[in-house]
């Protein structure tokens, strides 16, 4: 029994030691995937013949241009890793000249520090995205976060780039938190570890309960037996009590019963 208990304790300790190693390996795969996505994002999702440069992020917004965005049928902003998500971007032109939408791009950052870039998302370009003065239009933006991205909360920053009178501008249409969920269908390393850990804890609990029951049963078997019987009166004690008040009271009680 003791050897079995030691074996399960050793197994549990091994699982606990292996958990950080699994997490490090998963984080390394996420970092590698982010680098690949950043390098390849410049030529994906372009509605045109050739790749284009959409600016370095230092452009300012034009006066009289308002933007708004919405996740259709996804008000919770729950994004499944590795799957396409849709974001609608509305542009309202209250200026004097028409504008031409060039592209929409977005990136994912850590919530506590936007300088820490997690992933550059696909840039979506437009060839005919004209919005006349005193008009408004809606543009779809389809993106997908890396399937290796760790589930949790991240900040999404979305930017729309446009031109007015051949001068480039950009406006941030979304800067908020999204929740990234793990894609279903396959068990993750964390899920397998948690299931294994839970099974090990249940086995240890069962062994402990079994040991306690056996210990209590052994105590019950070793308990001394107590015999309960009639009490006999010693003759010498009766002789010693003769002539006392106690003996006389006993004699009178016996006579009354007769």
C-alpha positions in Angstrom: 0.0 0.0 0.0 2.8 2.4 0.9 4.7 1.6 -2.4 1.5 2.4 -4.4 1.1 5.7 -2.6 4.7 6.7 -3.2 4.3 5.8 -6.9 1.4 8.1 -7.4 3.0 11.0 -5.5 6.1 10.6 -7.8 3.8 10.7 -10.8 2.0 13.8 -9.6 5.3 15.6 -9.0 6.5 14.7 -12.5 3.3 16.1 -14.0 3.7 19.4 -12.1 7.3 19.7 -13.2 6.4 19.0 -16.9 3.7 21.7 -17.0 6.2 24.7 -17.3 8.1 22.9 -20.0 4.9 22.4 -22.0 4.0 26.1 -21.6 7.5 27.2 -22.8 7.2 25.0 -25.9 3.8 26.4 -26.7 5.0 30.0 -26.2 7.9 29.4 -28.5 5.6 28.1 -31.3 3.4 31.2 -30.9 6.5 33.5 -31.2 7.6 31.7 -34.4 4.2 32.0 -35.9 3.9 35.7 -35.2 7.2 36.3 -36.9 6.1 34.4 -40.0 2.8 36.2 -40.1 4.5 39.6 -39.9 6.7 38.8 -42.8 4.0 37.5 -45.0 1.2 39.9 -44.2 2.2 42.5 -46.8 1.1 40.4 -49.8 -2.1 38.8 -48.4 -5.6 40.1 -48.8 -4.8 42.8 -51.4 -7.7 43.6 -53.8 -5.4 44.4 -56.7 -2.6 43.0 -58.8 0.5 43.9 -56.8 1.4 44.4 -53.2 1.2 48.0 -51.9 2.8 50.0 -49.1 0.1 51.3 -46.8 2.2 53.8 -44.9 4.4 53.6 -41.8 1.7 54.5 -39.2 2.7 58.1 -38.8 -0.2 59.6 -40.9 -2.7 61.9 -39.2 -6.5 61.9 -39.6 -8.3 64.3 -41.9 -10.8 66.8 -40.4 -14.5 66.0 -41.0 -13.9 62.2 -41.3 -15.6 60.0 -38.7 -15.2 56.3 -38.5 -17.2 53.6 -36.6 -16.9 49.8 -36.5 -19.0 46.8 -35.4 -18.6 43.1 -35.2 -21.7 41.7 -36.9 -23.4 38.9 -34.9 -20.5 39.0 -32.5 -21.2 41.7 -29.9 -19.0 39.8 -27.3 -16.0 40.3 -29.5 -15.0 36.6 -29.1 -12.5 35.7 -31.8 -11.7 32.0 -32.5 -8.0 31.5 -33.2 -7.3 30.4 -36.7 -10.7 31.2 -38.1 -11.9 34.2 -40.1 -13.7 37.0 -38.3 -15.5 39.9 -39.9 -15.4 43.5 -38.9 -17.5 46.2 -40.6 -15.9 49.7 -40.8 -18.2 52.7 -41.4 -16.8 55.9 -42.9 -18.7 59.2 -42.8 -17.4 62.1 -44.9 -18.4 65.5 -43.7 -15.7 67.2 -45.6 -15.7 69.3 -48.8 -13.9 66.7 -51.0 -14.4 63.1 -51.7 -12.1 60.5 -50.2 -10.7 57.3 -51.5 -10.2 54.4 -49.2 -6.9 52.7 -49.8 -6.7 49.9 -47.3 -7.7 48.6 -43.9 -5.2 47.1 -41.6 -5.1 45.9 -37.9 -2.7 44.5 -35.3 -2.9 42.7 -32.0 -1.1 44.0 -28.9 -0.7 43.1 -25.3 -3.3 45.0 -23.2 -0.9 46.5 -20.7 1.6 47.8 -23.3 0.8 48.5 -27.0 4.5 48.7 -27.8 4.5 44.9 -27.4 3.2 43.7 -30.8 1.7 40.2 -30.8 0.7 39.9 -34.5 0.2 42.0 -37.6 -3.1 41.0 -39.2 -3.8 40.9 -42.9 -4.0 44.2 -44.7 -7.1 44.5 -46.9 -6.7 46.9 -49.9 -9.4 48.5 -52.0 -9.2 49.7 -55.6 -12.6 51.5 -55.8 -13.3 52.8 -52.3 -14.6 56.3 -53.0 -16.8 58.1 -50.5 -18.2 61.4 -51.8 -18.6 64.5 -49.7 -21.5 64.5 -47.3 -21.9 60.7 -47.8 -21.1 57.5 -45.8 -20.1 54.0 -46.7 -19.3 50.7 -45.1 -16.3 48.5 -45.8 -15.8 44.9 -44.7 -12.6 43.7 -43.1 -11.9 40.0 -42.8 -9.0 38.9 -40.5 -7.8 35.8 -38.7 -5.5 35.6 -35.6 -2.9 33.0 -35.4 -4.2 29.5 -34.6 -1.3 29.2 -32.1 -2.1 32.3 -30.2 -2.7 31.7 -26.5 -6.3 32.1 -25.5 -7.0 35.3 -23.5 -7.7 39.0 -23.8 -5.7 41.2 -26.3 -6.1 44.7 -27.7 -7.0 45.1 -31.3 -6.0 48.3 -33.1 -7.7 48.8 -36.5 -6.7 51.6 -38.9 -8.3 52.7 -42.2 -6.0 54.5 -44.7 -7.5 56.9 -47.3 -6.6 59.8 -49.6 -8.1 63.2 -50.0 -6.9 65.3 -52.9 -4.0 62.9 -53.4 -2.9 63.4 -49.7 -2.8 60.3 -47.5 -4.5 60.1 -44.1 -5.4 57.5 -41.6 -8.0 57.1 -38.9 -8.2 54.5 -36.1 -11.6 53.0 -36.2 -11.1 50.5 -33.4 -8.9 50.4 -30.3 -10.3 47.9 -27.8 -10.1 44.5 -26.2 -11.0 41.3 -27.8 -11.1 37.8 -26.4 -9.3 35.1 -28.3 -10.7 31.6 -27.8 -9.1 28.3 -28.7 -10.4 26.5 -31.7 -12.5 23.4 -30.9 -12.1 19.9 -32.3 -8.8 18.9 -30.8 -7.5 18.7 -27.3 -4.8 21.1 -26.4 -1.7 20.3 -24.4 -3.1 22.2 -21.4 -6.4 20.2 -21.6 -4.6 16.9 -21.7 -2.4 18.0 -18.7 -5.4 19.1 -16.7 -7.3 15.9 -17.4 -4.3 13.8 -16.4 -3.7 15.8 -13.3 -7.4 15.5 -12.3 -7.4 11.7 -12.8 -4.2 11.4 -10.7 -5.7 13.5 -7.9 -8.9 11.3 -7.9 -6.8 8.1 -7.7 -4.7 9.5 -4.8 -8.0 10.5 -3.0 -9.4 7.0 -3.5 -6.2 5.3 -2.2 -6.3 7.6 0.9 -9.9 6.8 1.6 -9.3 3.1 1.2 -6.3 3.3 3.6 -8.4 5.2 6.2 -11.2 2.5 6.0 -8.7 -0.3 6.5 -7.1 1.5 9.5 -10.5 2.0 11.2 -11.4 -1.7 10.6 -8.2 -2.8 12.3 -8.9 -0.7 15.3 -12.4 -2.1 15.6 -11.1 -5.7 15.6 -8.5 -5.0 18.3 -11.0 -3.4 20.8 -11.2 -5.4 24.1 -14.5 -7.2 24.9 -16.4 -6.1 28.0 -18.5 -8.8 29.7 -21.6 -7.7 31.5 -23.1 -10.1 34.1 -24.7 -10.4 37.5 -22.8 -9.1 40.4 -21.9 -11.7 43.1 -21.7 -10.7 46.7 -18.6 -11.8 48.6 -19.4 -13.8 51.7 -16.7 -12.1 53.7 -18.2 -8.7 52.8 -21.6 -9.9 54.1 -20.1 -10.9 57.4 -18.3 -7.6 57.7 -21.6 -5.7 57.2 -23.5 -7.8 59.8 -24.7 -5.7 62.7 -24.4 -2.4 60.8 -27.3 -0.1 59.9 -26.9 -1.1 56.2 -27.4 -4.8 57.1 -30.4 -4.0 59.2 -32.1 -2.0 56.5 -31.6 -4.8 54.0 -33.1 -7.2 56.5 -36.2 -5.1 57.0 -36.7 -4.6 53.3 -36.6 -8.4 52.7 -39.1 -9.0 55.5 -41.5 -6.5 53.9 -41.3 -8.2 50.6 -42.3 -11.5 52.2 
